[in-house]
Amino acid sequence: MTTTITTEQAPSAKPISAGLALTLDWQTLIDVPNYDVPIVGFGTSRRVAPGVAEISSPLMITNFGSTPSTVSVRVVKADRPLIAAQNEGDFSTFNGGVGYVAGEVITLANGAEVTVDGVSNASVNAFTLDSVGVFVADTNVLNEISSNALGQNFSITVAEVNLEIGNGEGVYYFANEIPVQHQDTLIIALNGQFFTTGDQLQVRAGNDDVMHAFISYTEGQAEEDDLPTG
């Protein structure tokens, strides 16, 4: 889930150095936050602004063990497709709406289609996600935009666990099981790559506790074309 940092003035380019002891599991090296900031003007309103990170160094992988290992590096984008064929048990939050009947087909804001499998007092309590629509991010609320019957106000709240994490489905590899010899360092040129809110740079090793990863980057509030005023 994307982090939101509350501040009176978000940084434009805060320098950060990050390091990890690598394991067989994917670990996140960079995770770009949002910023909760005041709206420019004389009011007291606030808004959530997007963040951005720019990598300023190569990614350095060191193998300090006694045997060769491998390293994989990927970026997990914030916007990814929903996992197909999910049901009510897969979503921690959904609004059952009113006026529904079993068998009704609901179209959500991203184009995904949901079939109503059960209702209680005309509110949806069981459903199946039949098609996934366009990519979405976690914490998005997908509201109904149409139905083939009379129900209304159904919605689901998307969490990280509801999104695909397969190769090419909003997940892209910089390196996949690249060998790193023992007592050696691998340098992967990621300088100049940009990541936006919710994007994650992740790394994993072929062996536990024999490799470290290091990277430097800047992080701050992203520039926007249109800004609200208070």
VEXZA-982266 format. One record per residue (C-alpha): chain; residue in one letter; residue number from 1; x, y, z. Coordinates in nm, 2 decimals. Example, Ala and Ser with C-alpha at 12.3 -4.5 7.8 and 13.67 -1.06 7.14 Angstrom:
BEGIN
ZATI c r   k      x      y      z
ZATI A A   1   1.23  -0.45   0.78
ZATI A S   2   1.37  -0.11   0.71
# end
This chain:
BEGIN
ZATI c r   k      x      y      z
ZATI A M   1   0.00   0.00   0.00
ZATI A T   2   0.13   0.34  -0.10
ZATI A T   3   0.27   0.55   0.19
ZATI A T   4   0.15   0.91   0.23
ZATI A I   5   0.38   1.16   0.40
ZATI A T   6   0.21   1.46   0.57
ZATI A T   7   0.43   1.77   0.55
ZATI A E   8   0.41   2.15   0.53
ZATI A Q   9   0.65   2.16   0.24
ZATI A A  10   0.74   1.84   0.05
ZATI A P  11   1.10   1.81  -0.08
ZATI A S  12   1.17   1.85  -0.45
ZATI A A  13   1.48   1.63  -0.44
ZATI A K  14   1.57   1.48  -0.11
ZATI A P  15   1.88   1.26  -0.13
ZATI A I  16   1.84   0.91   0.00
ZATI A S  17   2.08   0.61   0.02
ZATI A A  18   1.93   0.27   0.06
ZATI A G  19   2.07  -0.08   0.13
ZATI A L  20   1.94  -0.43   0.18
ZATI A A  21   2.07  -0.77   0.29
ZATI A L  22   1.93  -0.98   0.01
ZATI A T  23   1.73  -1.30   0.06
ZATI A L  24   1.54  -1.55  -0.16
ZATI A D  25   1.23  -1.33  -0.12
ZATI A W  26   1.16  -1.01  -0.32
ZATI A Q  27   1.24  -0.70  -0.11
ZATI A T  28   1.16  -0.34  -0.18
ZATI A L  29   1.45  -0.10  -0.22
ZATI A I  30   1.26   0.20  -0.34
ZATI A D  31   0.89   0.27  -0.27
ZATI A V  32   0.77   0.61  -0.39
ZATI A P  33   0.52   0.79  -0.15
ZATI A N  34   0.25   1.05  -0.19
ZATI A Y  35   0.27   1.38  -0.01
ZATI A D  36  -0.01   1.54   0.19
ZATI A V  37   0.06   1.91   0.15
ZATI A P  38  -0.12   2.25   0.19
ZATI A I  39  -0.30   2.39  -0.11
ZATI A V  40  -0.13   2.71  -0.22
ZATI A G  41  -0.33   3.02  -0.13
ZATI A F  42  -0.49   3.17   0.18
ZATI A G  43  -0.71   2.88   0.28
ZATI A T  44  -0.63   2.59   0.51
ZATI A S  45  -0.72   2.31   0.27
ZATI A R  46  -0.48   2.02   0.20
ZATI A R  47  -0.44   1.78  -0.08
ZATI A V  48  -0.25   1.46  -0.17
ZATI A A  49   0.02   1.52  -0.43
ZATI A P  50   0.21   1.26  -0.62
ZATI A G  51   0.58   1.18  -0.55
ZATI A V  52   0.87   1.10  -0.78
ZATI A A  53   1.21   0.94  -0.74
ZATI A E  54   1.51   0.96  -0.97
ZATI A I  55   1.79   0.71  -0.93
ZATI A S  56   2.13   0.89  -0.91
ZATI A S  57   2.37   0.59  -0.88
ZATI A P  58   2.41   0.25  -1.03
ZATI A L  59   2.26  -0.04  -0.83
ZATI A M  60   2.55  -0.22  -0.67
ZATI A I  61   2.52  -0.58  -0.58
ZATI A T  62   2.80  -0.74  -0.37
ZATI A N  63   2.85  -1.11  -0.31
ZATI A F  64   3.05  -1.15   0.01
ZATI A G  65   2.98  -1.52   0.04
ZATI A S  66   3.21  -1.81  -0.05
ZATI A T  67   3.00  -1.94  -0.35
ZATI A P  68   2.85  -1.78  -0.66
ZATI A S  69   2.49  -1.66  -0.65
ZATI A T  70   2.24  -1.48  -0.87
ZATI A V  71   2.04  -1.15  -0.85
ZATI A S  72   1.71  -1.04  -1.00
ZATI A V  73   1.58  -0.68  -1.02
ZATI A R  74   1.24  -0.57  -1.12
ZATI A V  75   1.01  -0.27  -1.10
ZATI A V  76   0.65  -0.32  -0.98
ZATI A K  77   0.44  -0.04  -1.12
ZATI A A  78   0.16   0.11  -0.91
ZATI A D  79  -0.10   0.05  -1.19
ZATI A R  80  -0.15  -0.32  -1.26
ZATI A P  81  -0.44  -0.54  -1.37
ZATI A L  82  -0.68  -0.69  -1.12
ZATI A I  83  -0.64  -1.07  -1.07
ZATI A A  84  -0.91  -1.25  -1.26
ZATI A A  85  -1.19  -1.46  -1.11
ZATI A Q  86  -1.17  -1.30  -0.76
ZATI A N  87  -1.48  -1.30  -0.54
ZATI A E  88  -1.61  -1.13  -0.24
ZATI A G  89  -1.37  -1.32  -0.01
ZATI A D  90  -1.07  -1.16  -0.19
ZATI A F  91  -1.17  -0.80  -0.12
ZATI A S  92  -1.15  -0.68   0.23
ZATI A T  93  -1.38  -0.39   0.15
ZATI A F  94  -1.68  -0.36  -0.08
ZATI A N  95  -2.01  -0.18  -0.08
ZATI A G  96  -2.30  -0.41  -0.17
ZATI A G  97  -2.52  -0.12  -0.29
ZATI A V  98  -2.90  -0.15  -0.33
ZATI A G  99  -3.15  -0.30  -0.57
ZATI A Y 100  -2.95  -0.59  -0.70
ZATI A V 101  -3.06  -0.94  -0.80
ZATI A A 102  -2.86  -1.26  -0.85
ZATI A G 103  -2.72  -1.29  -1.20
ZATI A E 104  -2.70  -0.91  -1.25
ZATI A V 105  -2.38  -0.80  -1.43
ZATI A I 106  -2.21  -0.48  -1.30
ZATI A T 107  -1.96  -0.27  -1.50
ZATI A L 108  -1.70  -0.09  -1.28
ZATI A A 109  -1.52   0.24  -1.35
ZATI A N 110  -1.21   0.07  -1.50
ZATI A G 111  -1.43  -0.15  -1.73
ZATI A A 112  -1.41  -0.46  -1.52
ZATI A E 113  -1.73  -0.67  -1.50
ZATI A V 114  -1.87  -0.83  -1.19
ZATI A T 115  -2.15  -1.09  -1.18
ZATI A V 116  -2.37  -1.09  -0.87
ZATI A D 117  -2.38  -1.44  -0.72
ZATI A G 118  -2.59  -1.36  -0.41
ZATI A V 119  -2.78  -1.08  -0.24
ZATI A S 120  -2.92  -1.00   0.10
ZATI A N 121  -3.21  -0.75   0.11
ZATI A A 122  -3.11  -0.66  -0.25
ZATI A S 123  -2.75  -0.57  -0.14
ZATI A V 124  -2.47  -0.77  -0.30
ZATI A N 125  -2.31  -1.02  -0.06
ZATI A A 126  -2.15  -1.26  -0.31
ZATI A F 127  -1.99  -1.18  -0.65
ZATI A T 128  -1.73  -1.29  -0.91
ZATI A L 129  -1.50  -1.07  -1.10
ZATI A D 130  -1.55  -1.19  -1.46
ZATI A S 131  -1.32  -0.94  -1.65
ZATI A V 132  -1.05  -0.72  -1.51
ZATI A G 133  -1.07  -0.40  -1.72
ZATI A V 134  -0.78  -0.15  -1.74
ZATI A F 135  -0.49  -0.13  -1.50
ZATI A V 136  -0.56   0.02  -1.15
ZATI A A 137  -0.36   0.10  -0.84
ZATI A D 138  -0.41  -0.02  -0.48
ZATI A T 139  -0.64   0.19  -0.26
ZATI A N 140  -0.85   0.28  -0.57
ZATI A V 141  -1.23   0.26  -0.52
ZATI A L 142  -1.39   0.12  -0.83
ZATI A N 143  -1.76   0.23  -0.84
ZATI A E 144  -2.03   0.10  -1.06
ZATI A I 145  -2.08   0.29  -1.38
ZATI A S 146  -2.36   0.07  -1.52
ZATI A S 147  -2.56  -0.25  -1.47
ZATI A N 148  -2.78  -0.47  -1.69
ZATI A A 149  -3.06  -0.44  -1.44
ZATI A L 150  -3.17  -0.19  -1.17
ZATI A G 151  -2.90  -0.22  -0.90
ZATI A Q 152  -2.68   0.08  -0.81
ZATI A N 153  -2.39   0.20  -0.58
ZATI A F 154  -2.19  -0.13  -0.58
ZATI A S 155  -1.81  -0.07  -0.54
ZATI A I 156  -1.49  -0.25  -0.45
ZATI A T 157  -1.18  -0.11  -0.28
ZATI A V 158  -0.86  -0.24  -0.44
ZATI A A 159  -0.57  -0.36  -0.22
ZATI A E 160  -0.22  -0.47  -0.32
ZATI A V 161  -0.32  -0.84  -0.29
ZATI A N 162  -0.59  -0.79  -0.56
ZATI A L 163  -0.34  -0.69  -0.83
ZATI A E 164  -0.14  -0.91  -1.06
ZATI A I 165   0.23  -0.94  -1.02
ZATI A G 166   0.32  -1.14  -1.32
ZATI A N 167   0.59  -1.05  -1.57
ZATI A G 168   0.47  -0.80  -1.82
ZATI A E 169   0.16  -0.72  -1.63
ZATI A G 170   0.28  -0.40  -1.48
ZATI A V 171   0.59  -0.58  -1.36
ZATI A Y 172   0.91  -0.54  -1.56
ZATI A Y 173   1.26  -0.69  -1.51
ZATI A F 174   1.60  -0.51  -1.52
ZATI A A 175   1.78  -0.83  -1.45
ZATI A N 176   1.67  -1.19  -1.40
ZATI A E 177   1.90  -1.44  -1.22
ZATI A I 178   2.22  -1.27  -1.33
ZATI A P 179   2.52  -1.45  -1.19
ZATI A V 180   2.74  -1.28  -0.93
ZATI A Q 181   3.07  -1.45  -0.85
ZATI A H 182   3.17  -1.48  -0.48
ZATI A Q 183   3.37  -1.19  -0.34
ZATI A D 184   3.27  -0.98  -0.64
ZATI A T 185   3.05  -0.68  -0.71
ZATI A L 186   2.79  -0.64  -0.99
ZATI A I 187   2.70  -0.29  -1.11
ZATI A I 188   2.37  -0.24  -1.28
ZATI A A 189   2.33   0.10  -1.46
ZATI A L 190   1.99   0.24  -1.34
ZATI A N 191   2.10   0.60  -1.33
ZATI A G 192   1.84   0.84  -1.45
ZATI A Q 193   1.54   0.60  -1.42
ZATI A F 194   1.23   0.77  -1.28
ZATI A F 195   0.96   0.61  -1.05
ZATI A T 196   0.63   0.77  -0.95
ZATI A T 197   0.39   0.72  -0.66
ZATI A G 198   0.34   0.36  -0.58
ZATI A D 199   0.62   0.23  -0.80
ZATI A Q 200   0.85  -0.02  -0.63
ZATI A L 201   1.21  -0.12  -0.72
ZATI A Q 202   1.25  -0.48  -0.58
ZATI A V 203   1.55  -0.71  -0.56
ZATI A R 204   1.60  -1.08  -0.46
ZATI A A 205   1.90  -1.31  -0.45
ZATI A G 206   1.96  -1.68  -0.54
ZATI A N 207   2.08  -1.75  -0.19
ZATI A D 208   1.99  -1.61   0.15
ZATI A D 209   2.23  -1.37   0.34
ZATI A V 210   2.53  -1.37   0.10
ZATI A M 211   2.46  -1.05  -0.09
ZATI A H 212   2.40  -0.68  -0.03
ZATI A A 213   2.23  -0.42  -0.25
ZATI A F 214   2.30  -0.05  -0.25
ZATI A I 215   2.16   0.25  -0.44
ZATI A S 216   2.13   0.63  -0.41
ZATI A Y 217   1.83   0.83  -0.54
ZATI A T 218   1.64   1.15  -0.49
ZATI A E 219   1.28   1.17  -0.38
ZATI A G 220   1.02   1.45  -0.36
ZATI A Q 221   0.69   1.59  -0.47
ZATI A A 222   0.64   1.55  -0.85
ZATI A E 223   0.57   1.85  -1.07
ZATI A E 224   0.21   1.88  -1.20
ZATI A D 225   0.06   2.06  -1.49
ZATI A D 226  -0.25   2.18  -1.30
ZATI A L 227  -0.24   2.28  -0.94
ZATI A P 228  -0.55   2.36  -0.72
ZATI A T 229  -0.55   2.68  -0.53
ZATI A G 230  -0.70   2.76  -0.19
# end
